[in-house]
Amino acid sequence: MEVELVVTSRSNIGIRSNVGVPIHIGIPSTNLPWLTDRGFFMYNLYILYSVQYDRYYIGHSEVLASRLSRHNRGAVPSTKKYIPWSLVYFEEYESRAEASKRESEIKKKKSRKYIEYLVNGGGTGSHVPI
């Protein structure tokens, strides 16, 4: 049997076997200093785009893949009307506070032009082609 360490957040660490059954183990992240001291956990500012509705959404999350999945499953009230969403841009930060601050900075600009500037390569983050 093959196993894989699954880390979805600081408090959710598990092992997944090749039979597809996740086995969650209660290991506090303080017992795994290599997960935090070496920057294993990063927080992401992200920008999503709905092609169908020509709409952007800005947010931040610790686990970007699962957050995008929640948006596309309709589990986020503010975005469920505009499914499907594509990740078009993200930036990584070492703390939630930094990611949240950057999210606020972008939202306060209230500028689609600025968002498109970031998405089209003008920002310091990673552009993700649609």
N, C-alpha and C positions, 0 to 999 in steps of 0.2 A: 504494500500500500504506500502511495506517495502522499506526503503531507506538505502543507504550505502554511506559513505564518501569515495571518490576516490581521492587519491593523487598520481599523476604520476610524479610530479617534484615540485620544489619550486614554479613555476608559474602556474601550471596546477592542480587546485583543483576543484573537482566537486562532484556532488551527482548522484548516479545511483539508479533508482527505479527498482522494481521487474518486470516492464514491459520492461526492457532492454534499456531504453532511457536515455543516460547520460545528465545531466543538469549541465553545467559548470557555475560556479559562479566566479566573478572577485574579489576574496579576496586576496590582497597581503599578502605574508607570514609574513610581518612585523606586520600585525594585528593578527597573530596567533603565539605568542611567544612560546607556548608550542611545536610547530612544529620544532623549531630550537634550543631553549635553552636546551632542554632535549635530544638532539641528535636524534630526530626523523628521520631526513634526514641523510642518510649515502651514501657514495660513495663506489663503488665496483671496485676492480681490479678483472678481471675474466679471466679464461682460458677455451676456447671451444675446442672440439675435433670432428673431422669428421671421423667417423669409416670407411666410404666408401673410403676415400682418405688418411687415416692415417696421418692426418694433424692437428696441433694445431694452435689456434689463441689467442692472448693476447690482452685485451682491458680494458677500464674502463668506468663506467657509473654510473649515479645516480639511475636509475631505471633498475635493472638487467633484470627483466622479459620482459619488453617491448623492451629492447635492444636485448635480445636473439630472440625474435619474429621477429625483423627487420632483424637480420642475417638470420633467416630461411625463411623469405619471399623473400629474394634476394634483399633487399633494401640497403644493404651495398656492394658497388662495389668490395671491396677487398676480400669478402668472398662468394659472390653469386655462384661462380663456384663449391664450395665444400659443398653445402647443402646436407644433413642435418647436423646441428651442435648440440652437446650436451654440456651442462655445466658440467665441470668436477672438477672445483676448483674456489674458490673465497675468497677474503679477503675484510674486511670492513674498511673504513677510514672515519674520520670526515670531511675531506675537499677534494675537487677535486684535489688540488695541491698534496696532499699526495698520492692519488690513481694514479695520472699521473706519479709521481716520481717513484713509485713502478713498474708501467708498464714499464717505461724506463729502470729501473735497470734490470728487467728480460730480456727485449729485447736486451740490450747491451751485455748480456752474450752470446747470439747467441748459446745457448746450449739446445738441445733437452733433454739431460740427466738431466739438471737442472729442466726443465719443468716437466719431468716425476718424478723427485724426489719430487717436490711440489705436483703433482697430486696424488702420491702414499702415501701421508701422511707425508712427510718430512717438509712441511711448517707450518706456524702458522695459515694458513687459514682453510677453510672448504673443505674437499674432498667430491665430489659428485660422487657416483658410476655411471658408464656408464650403 
